[in-house]
Amino acid sequence: MEKSYLSIQNVTKHYGSFPVLRNVNLELSGGKILGLCGPNGAGKTTLIKTIVGLLRDYEGSISVMGNPVGAESKASISYLPDVEYINGNLNGIKAANIYRDLYKDFDENILMELFDKLNLEPTMFVSKMSKGMREKFQLALCLSRRADIYIFDEPIAGVDPASRDSIIDTILSNYTKDALLIISTHLIADIEPVLDEVVFLKDGEVYLHENCDDLREQYNASVNDVFREVFKW
């Protein structure tokens, strides 16, 4: 039996009286790339925030590498949120110093190699960077850790097709290969070729969790076509 990297059991989350997540159950193992897919408002970001410990007021349980959500689980996850979070007073050198203290799995050599590949200057402050440079900066920080689980929340939303390809290529070239890689997106066509498994979230519920090859065979269609059929108006 495969080791569970991420176990989500009966997780339900409300905002006020409105249920955003409804009895979510998932068992995910390492060495796989998983697409967490659904339209805007399906609950993808809320689910991610419960996994990484940003939301704690929920029913059910989450286990990360055998640990409940907390300091130990956070040490196992490298997370790229869907919003900018880096302070403008930081540059690559300062960020490396902070990450060295925060994360045992941080590899400064990887960070500097990524800065070089992404044409980022380690001494340039975030406040002086363009939007695209800031996105690259955050991506490099996320990939500079040798984590057990990587979670990217909508990493290709709002960027042009060429940049999408570059982001995906950068992720695939630099994450730890035996890790669990989760990519949240509603742009299935752009990431379908790299996915091993897919989870469709619909109205806060797991509509399906399938191996991508099995899903294509079952429906005689691409994962993207299945997605479009499930979520059409």
Secondary structure in CASP SS format (residue, H / E / C, confidence):
PFRMAT SS
TARGET T0000
AUTHOR 0000-0000-0000
METHOD secondary structure of the structure
MODEL  1
M C 1.00
E C 1.00
K C 1.00
S E 1.00
Y E 1.00
L E 1.00
S E 1.00
I E 1.00
Q E 1.00
N E 1.00
V E 1.00
T E 1.00
K E 1.00
H E 1.00
Y E 1.00
G C 1.00
S C 1.00
F E 1.00
P E 1.00
V E 1.00
L E 1.00
R E 1.00
N E 1.00
V E 1.00
N E 1.00
L E 1.00
E E 1.00
L E 1.00
S E 1.00
G C 1.00
G C 1.00
K E 1.00
I E 1.00
L E 1.00
G E 1.00
L E 1.00
C E 1.00
G C 1.00
P C 1.00
N C 1.00
G C 1.00
A C 1.00
G C 1.00
K H 1.00
T H 1.00
T H 1.00
L H 1.00
I H 1.00
K H 1.00
T H 1.00
I H 1.00
V H 1.00
G C 1.00
L C 1.00
L C 1.00
R C 1.00
D C 1.00
Y C 1.00
E E 1.00
G E 1.00
S E 1.00
I E 1.00
S E 1.00
V E 1.00
M C 1.00
G C 1.00
N E 1.00
P E 1.00
V C 1.00
G C 1.00
A H 1.00
E H 1.00
S H 1.00
K H 1.00
A C 1.00
S C 1.00
I E 1.00
S E 1.00
Y E 1.00
L E 1.00
P C 1.00
D C 1.00
V C 1.00
E C 1.00
Y C 1.00
I C 1.00
N C 1.00
G C 1.00
N C 1.00
L C 1.00
N C 1.00
G H 1.00
I H 1.00
K H 1.00
A H 1.00
A H 1.00
N H 1.00
I H 1.00
Y H 1.00
R H 1.00
D H 1.00
L H 1.00
Y C 1.00
K C 1.00
D C 1.00
F E 1.00
D C 1.00
E H 1.00
N H 1.00
I H 1.00
L H 1.00
M H 1.00
E H 1.00
L H 1.00
F H 1.00
D H 1.00
K H 1.00
L C 1.00
N C 1.00
L C 1.00
E C 1.00
P C 1.00
T C 1.00
M C 1.00
F C 1.00
V H 1.00
S H 1.00
K H 1.00
M C 1.00
S C 1.00
K H 1.00
G H 1.00
M H 1.00
R H 1.00
E H 1.00
K H 1.00
F H 1.00
Q H 1.00
L H 1.00
A H 1.00
L H 1.00
C H 1.00
L H 1.00
S C 1.00
R E 1.00
R C 1.00
A C 1.00
D C 1.00
I E 1.00
Y E 1.00
I E 1.00
F E 1.00
D E 1.00
E C 1.00
P C 1.00
I C 1.00
A C 1.00
G C 1.00
V C 1.00
D C 1.00
P H 1.00
A H 1.00
S H 1.00
R H 1.00
D H 1.00
S H 1.00
I H 1.00
I H 1.00
D H 1.00
T H 1.00
I H 1.00
L H 1.00
S H 1.00
N H 1.00
Y C 1.00
T C 1.00
K C 1.00
D C 1.00
A C 1.00
L E 1.00
L E 1.00
I E 1.00
I E 1.00
S E 1.00
T E 1.00
H C 1.00
L C 1.00
I H 1.00
A H 1.00
D H 1.00
I H 1.00
E H 1.00
P H 1.00
V H 1.00
L C 1.00
D C 1.00
E E 1.00
V E 1.00
V E 1.00
F E 1.00
L E 1.00
K E 1.00
D C 1.00
G C 1.00
E E 1.00
V E 1.00
Y E 1.00
L E 1.00
H E 1.00
E E 1.00
N E 1.00
C H 1.00
D H 1.00
D H 1.00
L H 1.00
R H 1.00
E H 1.00
Q H 1.00
Y H 1.00
N C 1.00
A C 1.00
S C 1.00
V H 1.00
N H 1.00
D H 1.00
V H 1.00
F H 1.00
R H 1.00
E H 1.00
V H 1.00
F C 1.00
K C 1.00
W C 1.00
END
